[in-house]
Amino acid sequence: MKNLNVIIITGLSGSGKSTALKAMEDIGFFCVDNLPIVLLQKFLEIRAGASSEVYKIALVMDLRERSFIEKHVKIISKLKRKGYNIKILFLEASDEILLQRFSVTRRVHPLSEERTILESIKLEREKLASLKGVASDIIDTSLFNIHQLKDTIQKRYHTPLNGKRIIINLISFGYRHGLPHDADIVMDVRFLPNPYFVKDLKDFDGNDKKVAEYVLKWDETNQFLRELYRLISFLTPLYEKEGKAYLNIALGCTGGRHRSVVILNQLDRYFAEKEFQVNINHRDIDRE
C-alpha cells in the first residue's frame, strides 16, 4: 500500500475537476470520478492487491457525495496512519469566473436547491473551507483554459514509471483533406519531388518500394530527413520533461498518398530504433 500514490481531487464545482482527472488519466493514473468516501479504504485495499502496475490513483471526491464533508477527515486520517500516501488537490476559482462557467455550460450546481448560483457557490466555498486548509496543493483555475489547466496538472504530477517514455503518434495526411486536429507538430513535405507525376508510380502509394526509392533518392529529401531527425531529437526530451504523455507528429503532402507516407515511414524507423512506442496512421492513403 505504500507503493500507492493517491491523489484526491476536490474543490469548488466548476473549478475544473473533470479536466484535472482527465489530465491525470493521460499521464498514467488509474482514475475514478465521484467515489463515495466510505468506500475509499476498501477501494484502496483492492487496488493495492490487484496489480503492481497500478501504483498511481486519482479520485474526484466532492459535495455530490453527501457524506464527504462529514467523513473525509476521519477516513483520510485513518488511511494515512495505515501507511497510505494520500494527497489532496484542491481546485478553486473566483465567484465571477464560476458564474461565467455555469452560465456557459448551463449545469446545475449541486447545492442549488432554492438558491441562486451565486448563493450556491458561496455556500460551497464555506463548506469546503476546512478541506482547503488541509490540502496538499491548491490551484486557482480562474485564469486557465482547459488546455492550460491540463498542462499545469501534468507538469506537477507526471512521474515516469520505470523510465516509461512518451508515446509517439505519427500521422500522414493530405492537405486537400484538411489538417489533423490533434497534431502537436505539423511538417509540410510538398516541396519534395512528387511521384504522382511519374507515370509508373502514380497509381501506387508511399508504402510501395519503388515509390519510396523515388522519394528518397533526392539530395533535398535526405537533407530534410537529417534536419528533421535533429529537430525531433531536440524536442522529444523537452516534451517528456514537461510531462507530456503523447506526442502527435503529422506530415502532410498534397493528397496524403505518396511523399508524406514515405517520410513518415522513415520517421517511424527513427523512433523505433530509439525504442519509443510508436503508433502510425496513414490517414489519407486510400483516398483519391
GIDA-V166283 format. One record per residue. N is the residue number from 1. PHI is phi in radians with two decimals (NA if undefined). Layout:
BEGIN
n = (N & N)
phi = (PHI & PHI)
END
This chain:
BEGIN
n = (1 & 2 & 3 & 4 & 5 & 6 & 7 & 8 & 9 & 10 & 11 & 12 & 13 & 14 & 15 & 16 & 17 & 18 & 19 & 20 & 21 & 22 & 23 & 24 & 25 & 26 & 27 & 28 & 29 & 30 & 31 & 32 & 33 & 34 & 35 & 36 & 37 & 38 & 39 & 40 & 41 & 42 & 43 & 44 & 45 & 46 & 47 & 48 & 49 & 50 & 51 & 52 & 53 & 54 & 55 & 56 & 57 & 58 & 59 & 60 & 61 & 62 & 63 & 64 & 65 & 66 & 67 & 68 & 69 & 70 & 71 & 72 & 73 & 74 & 75 & 76 & 77 & 78 & 79 & 80 & 81 & 82 & 83 & 84 & 85 & 86 & 87 & 88 & 89 & 90 & 91 & 92 & 93 & 94 & 95 & 96 & 97 & 98 & 99 & 100 & 101 & 102 & 103 & 104 & 105 & 106 & 107 & 108 & 109 & 110 & 111 & 112 & 113 & 114 & 115 & 116 & 117 & 118 & 119 & 120 & 121 & 122 & 123 & 124 & 125 & 126 & 127 & 128 & 129 & 130 & 131 & 132 & 133 & 134 & 135 & 136 & 137 & 138 & 139 & 140 & 141 & 142 & 143 & 144 & 145 & 146 & 147 & 148 & 149 & 150 & 151 & 152 & 153 & 154 & 155 & 156 & 157 & 158 & 159 & 160 & 161 & 162 & 163 & 164 & 165 & 166 & 167 & 168 & 169 & 170 & 171 & 172 & 173 & 174 & 175 & 176 & 177 & 178 & 179 & 180 & 181 & 182 & 183 & 184 & 185 & 186 & 187 & 188 & 189 & 190 & 191 & 192 & 193 & 194 & 195 & 196 & 197 & 198 & 199 & 200 & 201 & 202 & 203 & 204 & 205 & 206 & 207 & 208 & 209 & 210 & 211 & 212 & 213 & 214 & 215 & 216 & 217 & 218 & 219 & 220 & 221 & 222 & 223 & 224 & 225 & 226 & 227 & 228 & 229 & 230 & 231 & 232 & 233 & 234 & 235 & 236 & 237 & 238 & 239 & 240 & 241 & 242 & 243 & 244 & 245 & 246 & 247 & 248 & 249 & 250 & 251 & 252 & 253 & 254 & 255 & 256 & 257 & 258 & 259 & 260 & 261 & 262 & 263 & 264 & 265 & 266 & 267 & 268 & 269 & 270 & 271 & 272 & 273 & 274 & 275 & 276 & 277 & 278 & 279 & 280 & 281 & 282 & 283 & 284 & 285 & 286 & 287 & 288)
phi = (NA & -1.23 & -1.39 & -1.44 & -1.87 & -1.91 & -1.98 & -1.69 & -1.63 & -2.52 & 2.31 & -1.32 & -1.08 & 1.58 & -1.53 & 1.94 & -1.13 & -1.14 & -1.11 & -1.08 & -1.13 & -1.12 & -1.11 & -1.11 & -1.06 & -1.19 & -1.90 & 1.72 & -1.37 & -1.45 & -2.02 & -2.41 & -1.78 & 1.10 & -1.31 & -1.05 & -1.04 & -1.21 & -1.70 & -1.06 & -1.07 & -1.09 & -1.05 & -1.17 & -1.09 & -1.15 & -1.16 & -1.13 & -1.70 & -1.43 & -2.81 & -1.26 & -1.31 & -1.61 & -2.03 & -2.08 & -2.24 & -2.18 & -2.26 & -1.60 & -2.35 & -2.78 & -1.22 & -1.09 & -1.73 & -1.06 & -1.54 & -1.05 & -1.08 & -1.24 & -1.99 & -1.16 & -1.08 & -1.11 & -1.22 & -1.16 & -1.08 & -1.10 & -1.18 & -1.11 & -1.14 & -1.39 & 1.85 & -1.31 & -1.57 & -2.05 & -2.17 & -1.95 & -1.78 & -1.90 & -1.86 & -2.52 & -2.76 & -1.21 & -0.99 & -1.08 & -1.17 & -1.09 & -1.05 & -1.09 & -1.16 & -1.17 & -1.17 & -1.24 & -1.47 & 1.04 & -1.33 & -1.64 & -1.24 & -1.09 & -1.96 & -1.51 & -1.07 & 0.99 & -2.24 & -1.30 & -1.06 & -1.11 & -1.09 & -1.16 & -1.09 & -1.15 & -1.16 & -1.11 & -1.05 & -1.17 & -1.16 & -1.68 & -1.04 & -1.18 & -1.16 & -1.04 & -1.13 & -1.88 & -1.18 & -1.34 & -2.60 & -2.18 & -2.16 & -1.55 & -1.65 & -0.96 & -1.75 & -1.72 & -1.59 & -1.02 & -1.20 & -1.18 & -1.15 & -1.03 & -1.10 & -1.10 & -1.07 & -1.18 & -1.13 & -1.40 & -2.07 & -1.40 & -2.34 & -0.98 & -1.64 & 0.89 & 1.27 & -1.02 & -1.79 & -1.07 & -1.58 & -1.78 & -1.89 & -1.90 & -2.27 & -1.71 & -2.70 & -1.87 & -1.07 & -1.17 & -1.80 & 1.73 & -1.29 & -1.13 & -1.25 & -1.82 & -1.29 & -1.55 & -2.24 & -2.14 & -2.09 & -1.72 & -1.92 & -1.25 & -1.35 & -1.36 & -0.94 & -1.79 & -1.09 & -1.03 & -1.64 & -1.78 & -0.91 & -1.37 & -1.99 & -0.90 & -1.49 & -1.84 & -1.87 & -1.20 & -1.43 & -1.30 & -1.03 & -1.18 & -1.14 & -1.08 & -1.07 & -1.12 & -1.14 & -1.52 & -1.43 & -1.52 & -1.07 & -1.15 & -1.14 & -1.21 & -1.16 & -1.07 & -1.09 & -1.07 & -1.21 & -1.14 & -1.07 & -1.13 & -1.11 & -1.13 & -1.16 & -1.36 & -1.37 & -0.99 & -1.12 & -1.24 & -1.13 & -1.09 & -1.08 & -1.37 & 1.54 & -1.28 & -1.45 & -2.30 & -2.17 & -1.79 & -1.97 & -2.06 & -2.09 & -2.16 & -2.19 & -1.13 & -1.85 & 1.44 & -1.99 & -2.04 & -1.08 & -1.12 & -1.19 & -1.06 & -1.17 & -1.13 & -1.11 & -1.16 & -1.18 & -1.04 & -1.13 & -1.05 & -1.22 & -1.11 & -1.13 & -1.64 & 1.11 & -1.50 & -1.40 & -2.15 & -2.00 & -2.11 & -2.46 & -1.54 & -1.04 & -1.98 & -1.12 & -1.78 & -1.68 & -1.43)
END
